[in-house]
Each structure stands twice: as C-alpha cells, then as structure tokens.
Amino acid sequence: MEASVVADGILLRPKEVVDRVAGARRVAAVLARLGPPPEDAGCSEDDLMEDIVADIAAAREERRRDA
C-alpha cells in the first residue's frame, strides 16, 4: 500500500506486487550472459568474496572516519 496525506485524512492506494523470485531470476540470467569483468576472470569465488569483504570493510572504515 502507498499512503499519502490528503486534506481530509490519509489516502491508501494499492501498490503493484513484485514477484521477487521472478525478478531475481531475470537479473541472474542477465548477469550470466554478461560474464565476469576482465579483472575477475580466472579468480575463484573465494578470492572474489575476500575482495568484496575487504572493499566493504574499507568503505565502512572511511564512513566512520568521515562521521
């Protein structure tokens, strides 16, 4: 539901329901067609996950420093 404040109260409108499973399948299909970027070619999933975790940690540390 979408809620909007109007002059005499709150207007509730139904929102379109999204099939998350179907959406995830479509995204996975597109990503499978694209393949990995050249810099990731030949890397194992474990290596990629380590890089992702390190990038997240660096971003969080930078956010803490800026706060």
RODO-2510 file (C-alpha; in nm, 4 decimals, decimal comma):
residues 67
     n   res          X          Y          Z
     1     m     0,0000     0,0000     0,0000
     2     e     0,1033     0,3556    -0,0651
     3     a    -0,0054     0,6172     0,1875
     4     s    -0,0474     0,9852     0,1045
     5     v    -0,1575     1,2672     0,3299
     6     v    -0,4572     1,4493     0,1820
     7     a    -0,6682     1,7398     0,3066
     8     d    -0,9171     1,5258     0,4963
     9     g    -0,7012     1,2315     0,6058
    10     i    -0,4777     0,9642     0,4615
    11     l    -0,5309     0,8121     0,1177
    12     l    -0,4254     0,4474     0,0842
    13     r    -0,3603     0,3125    -0,2657
    14     p    -0,2643    -0,0419    -0,3616
    15     k     0,0856    -0,0835    -0,4994
    16     e     0,1889    -0,3222    -0,7735
    17     v     0,3064    -0,6509    -0,6279
    18     v     0,6527    -0,7523    -0,7454
    19     d     0,7388    -1,1173    -0,7880
    20     r     1,0812    -1,1106    -0,6248
    21     v     1,1701    -1,4629    -0,7315
    22     a     1,0959    -1,3891    -1,0973
    23     g     1,2916    -1,0643    -1,0715
    24     a     1,5904    -1,2413    -0,9196
    25     r     1,5809    -1,4990    -1,1995
    26     r     1,5807    -1,2261    -1,4644
    27     v     1,8748    -1,0494    -1,3013
    28     a     2,0662    -1,3789    -1,2736
    29     a     2,0020    -1,4517    -1,6429
    30     v     2,1355    -1,1108    -1,7473
    31     l     2,4425    -1,1465    -1,5268
    32     a     2,5100    -1,4962    -1,6632
    33     r     2,5078    -1,3594    -2,0190
    34     l     2,7456    -1,0783    -1,9259
    35     g     3,0028    -1,2986    -1,7560
    36     p     3,2704    -1,1741    -1,5199
    37     p     3,4559    -0,8493    -1,5834
    38     p     3,8068    -0,8963    -1,7265
    39     e     3,9753    -0,8150    -1,3953
    40     d     3,7861    -1,1026    -1,2262
    41     a     3,8471    -1,3636    -1,4966
    42     g     4,0266    -1,6637    -1,3523
    43     c     3,9576    -1,5690    -0,9889
    44     s     3,7946    -1,8217    -0,7601
    45     e     3,4703    -1,7418    -0,5782
    46     d     3,6660    -1,7399    -0,2513
    47     d     3,9070    -1,4786    -0,3900
    48     l     3,6185    -1,2652    -0,5131
    49     m     3,4405    -1,2886    -0,1766
    50     e     3,7605    -1,1871     0,0067
    51     d     3,7896    -0,8831    -0,2214
    52     i     3,4256    -0,7901    -0,1636
    53     v     3,4564    -0,8232     0,2145
    54     a     3,7729    -0,6111     0,2086
    55     d     3,6008    -0,3431    -0,0028
    56     i     3,3049    -0,3325     0,2374
    57     a     3,5358    -0,3058     0,5392
    58     a     3,7278    -0,0207     0,3737
    59     a     3,4057     0,1651     0,2900
    60     r     3,2791     0,1269     0,6470
    61     e     3,6093     0,2490     0,7900
    62     e     3,6030     0,5515     0,5607
    63     r     3,2443     0,6278     0,6659
    64     r     3,3454     0,6069     1,0347
    65     r     3,6355     0,8453     0,9768
    66     d     3,4079     1,0927     0,7992
    67     a     3,1389     1,0798     1,0698
***
